[in-house]
Amino acid sequence: MKQLFLLSFTAIVFFSCKKEQGPLPPANITDSTRLNESYGSDAAQKMDFYLPANRSTTATKVFILIHGGAWSGGDKNDFKPFIDTLKHRFPDFAIFNINYRLAANPYNLFPTQEMDVKAAVEYIYNHRTNFLISDKFILLGASAGAHLAMLQAYKYNSPVKARAVVDFFGPSDMTEMYNNPVGGNILLSLLVAQVVGYIPTQNPTIYNNSSPVNFITASTAMPTIMLHGGNDPLVNPSQSIAVQNKLNAANIPNQYVFYPSGGHGDWDAPTYADAFSKIQAFINTNVP
């Protein structure tokens, strides 16, 4: 699991090509697992989906998974262990696991990743009758993926408002990420500037618009569970605490789970088991 969340500071060669949108499952399908289905025209705009049997447009809740990798790396395949756990704990839920264009390509800097997540969510929502799923969406992300999950959830309430967010140690304030990197590590600041394309003083607007914490209000936010390690070398726990403080001020149900000895996703099996038990209880309570 460790490699899922480690930041990459090397350039990734990215090849893009056009492809027609993939077919949707027929409405009467009873069970389906499909890999690398297109939600857009770019080769990177792909998703895997896992649909339970006996689903319906009124009852079947939906997890949408967004992988980490410093916005510049990672892949939906990194989430395979999470998918197995979610299928075991939430057997009646549909699961969509998405890829997005990576900022390693200089043409794909912010807000490309934000726009791809938005497009994927809207694609799933617009075709929910084909998938036989409800509009009860739960966004789950890790690290950079958690940042994108929160940004989508809090910033975009139309055409669908997410019912809950699961945030594994995600950045919430991009300006703070740049100005106060963990341990004063200037490489973390440089990474943020690289994927945004600017430093905060050059373009404060894009930093503000890319910070989920700025979009938390009583009308826009939804129940959120945040999980963070005390020894995280990449994302300061203060990023999760900032989200909690804003949610509390808005009277939005939330839970902050803190693992004092935990790093940045390189948690042991008992820690992950505890984390998913808490997530299961939180979702069951807050997403009826």
Sequence and secondary structure as in RCSB ss.txt:
>XXXX:A:sequence
MKQLFLLSFTAIVFFSCKKEQGPLPPANITDSTRLNESYGSDAAQKMDFYLPANRSTTATKVFILIHGGAWSGGD
KNDFKPFIDTLKHRFPDFAIFNINYRLAANPYNLFPTQEMDVKAAVEYIYNHRTNFLISDKFILLGASAGAHLAM
LQAYKYNSPVKARAVVDFFGPSDMTEMYNNPVGGNILLSLLVAQVVGYIPTQNPTIYNNSSPVNFITASTAMPTI
MLHGGNDPLVNPSQSIAVQNKLNAANIPNQYVFYPSGGHGDWDAPTYADAFSKIQAFINTNVP
>XXXX:A:secstr
 HHHH    S       B        TT S EEEEEEESSSBTT EEEEEE TT  TTT  EEEEE  STTTS  
GGGGHHHHHHHHHH TT EEEEE    TTSGGG TTHHHHHHHHHHHHHHHTHHHHT  S EEEEEETHHHHHHH
HHHHH  SS   SEEEEES    HHHHHHS GGG HHHHHHHHHHHSS TTT HHHHHHT GGGG  TTT   EE
EEEETT SSS THHHHHHHHHHHHTT  EEEEEETT  SS   HHHHHHHHHHHHHHHHHH  
